[in-house]
Each structure stands twice: as C-alpha cells, then as structure tokens.
Amino acid sequence: MKKYFLSIILISLLATTFQIEASPVKVFIKKSSFDDKGGLRAAAVIQAVDMFLVPRLKKEYPCIEYLDTDALAALLDLERQRQLLGTGDENALQNMASALGCKYLISINVKVMQDQSLITLIFMDNTKAKTLSRSFQTAQYGDPSIDAAEKATNDLFEGLKQYEICPFKGEISVKVVSSLKDEDKENFNVYCNGLDGTYNKSTKIDNYSENDWTIQKVRLNGSTGNVKINLSEESTTDEENWCYECTPNKQGQRTYHEKITTYADIQGLSMESESEGIKVDDARCYLTFMDDGTYILKVTAASTQGEKKTIKEVSAHGVCDNKNAPPEKTTIKVDVGLNETWGPFIGNAQDKTLLHKDTIKKTNPVTKEETTITYEFNLTRE
C-alpha cells in the first residue's frame, strides 16, 4: 500500500514538473513553521500569508508558475525521516527546487512563541543564492497576525520593484545619423624665377553615415534584430602652386588634384555569440531599476562584417612630378557597434509597460562631426 501511495506521489510530482517546465519563470515556495505549544497556530498564520501572497504573486507576475511544499508533503515527510536517521540533506528543499528548474525561491517562515507571531518572508534568486527581498513582521496571535501577514507580503513585493522577474519584451529602434561637412582654404603669395605667383589650396570633406537598428528584446537580456548601415565619405584636395619645388634649384607651376571616396553597405547583426550551443544575434538589452523608482536602459549590438571600399584618384600636371595613374582601389572588412545608455526614466519592474522616445544631438569637439540619435522603445511584460 505504501509503495502504491508513493507511486501516486511521484506521478503527481512529474506532472507538476512538466507543467513548470512549460513556464518561462518557475518559483518554489518553501514553508516552515514552529509553535512553542506544539499546536497548529503557526500553520494557521502560514495559511493567512498564503491568502495574501499567492494572489499577489499571480497579479504582479503572471508569467510565474509556482510549486509549494504542500504539493510535496509526502516526499518532505520522507526526507524528514531520512534526516532523523542521519542520511538526509539539510538543504533538501533548495535541492528539490533546483532539480525542478526553479529560478526563484520564496521562503515563508512562521513562528508562534508566547502568543506572538513572527513572520519572515524571503524572495531569493535560487540560481545565484542571492536574496532579492526580505520582510519581517511580528504581531499578537489572532487577528493582528492576519494584518501582519498582509503587511509582510506588501513589504516583500515592494522590495522586488528593482528586479525584472517577468522579462519585458518588445521593440527598440535606434537611428544614428552622423555628418561632417568642412571646407578649408589656404592661399598666399609666392615668388620664384623672378616672378610673383600665388599658392592656392582647397580641401573639402563630405561624410555621411546612417545606421538603422531594430532590436527585439525577447528574453531577460537576450535580443534579436537587424541593422542597415550606409556610409559614404568623400574628401577632395585641389592645389595650385606657381612655385612648386621640383629640386632645390628648380621651381615651377604645378596643379594637383586628389579625391578619396569611401562607401560601405552593411546589413544584419553579428552572430558570434552562442546560447545553448546555438549561434544567436549579438544584441543585448539591460534594464536596471533603481530604488528611487527610476530605470535605465542599456542597448548593445554589433553588426555583421561588411566591405568598406575606398577609391583614391590622384592627378598632377606641371613642370615636374606629373601624375595620371589609374584609381587606387582598396577593400577592408568592417563592422559597426551600438552601445547606448538612456535614462533615468520613471518606472519600476512591476509596471506593465515601459516606453519612451527621444532625439539626442551632439557634436564632436575635435572633429566637428554632428551626430543625431533618435530612439524609441515600447516594452511590455506579462
């Protein structure tokens, strides 16, 4: 009969395990109690905690599937017997949670001593053994204990507003446009061969790049997406020198023209990272929630390698150093990265939606290149 009973328990446990594995976030609720009079008062207070905690858990984090010690009562009794025999594991509950693939652990501990209820709630990341939130309340046993159970539950969830328990998902679009237009002219009088002349030089730069990033946040930090990058750079130099020095003893008129054109067209994200042995897009999104009710969003990504082609044309005519060679062409592999941090914005990890859009303009003080970053994100969670 006992063998049959244990088989029923194992079948139920496996069924529960399969249900949890289908859920993106799994939580194990550990319950422990002590009553100095050996009665059921502590168990009654735990039920009061359950009355507030479980509905709040479902409301704040719909993505969660949970399993508690009540569902494993028979196995826990067996474990306690093993402990009495000296063969048990002091961390049996945590080990069971890990075996079931639970990422989080909620500990409910209630003690009733001298008609006082002591309620301790802990919410921890089971994979890191890190406590995320903790609350403690004490009250006279009876109705005050019910109020204390509610207060402890509220305090526990208040401490979780900094943690992304249910992942936010959605699209982040970023457009980065950079441009640089500059022209420099130089001219002065020169003298050679008994004649007055002039020196004129003009340099023009016309650079433009446009990067369109579309990032899909699909997990806690993992993301997919795409990028389209267009780059064009052109620099032109024209020089006219009436006293170009061919040798220390020979000078004469010479004109020089140089044009360098660079362009690149890149599409797609790099896939150098791996997740569970599978190549994934090199894109990450990090939400950091502050204790002041604000958050920061950081986005990093890398494009696949593309070809950056450069054409250099040079010509010169005059009394010496004439040039009229074919254009010089070079091709190199390049990629482009995205590393932006925005915020702080008002919001916390228990909000259903996080959204914002803005445009940032900045100028490089050295190169004078102007960059405009336009971004928009709309992230939601279950």
Secondary structure, 3 states (H helix, E strand, C coil): CHHHHHHHHHHHHHHHHHHHHCCCEEEEEEEEEEECCCCCHHHHHHHHHHHHHHHHHHHHCCCEEEEEHHHHHHHHHHHHHHHHCCCCCCCHHHHHHHHCCCCEEEEEEEEEECCEEEEEEEEEECCCCEEEEEEEEEEECCHHHHHHHHHHHHHHHHCCCCCCCCCCEEEEEEEEEEEEEEEEEEEEEEEECCEEEEEEEEEEEEEEEEEEEEEEECCCCEEEEEEEEEEEEEEEEEEEEEEEEEECCEEEEEEEEEEEEEEEEEECECCCEEECCEEECCEEEEEEECCCCEEEEEEEEEECCEEEEEEEEEEEEECCCCECCCCEEEEEEECCEEEEEEEEEECCCCCCEEEEEEEEEEECCCCCCEEEEEEEEEEECC
